[in-house]
């Protein structure tokens, strides 16, 4: 599933998750690196064909990644 948003974000989810925004953001998370709870949300978004849910799940994953940098 691929969603293009008005603010130039693009999210593509098949097995892996690929997030882009303009030339400044280009991030890919391999399927095996996506936590099970996020994968359930991503798969639910695909089943419902919901770009809103896809973005929310991608945001949850990137938030978890960001938080991991703050752990010492």
Secondary structure by P-SEA (a helix, b strand, c coil): ccccccccbbbbbccbbbbbccccbbbbbccccccaaaaaaaaaaaaaccaaaaaaaaaaaaaaaaaaaacc
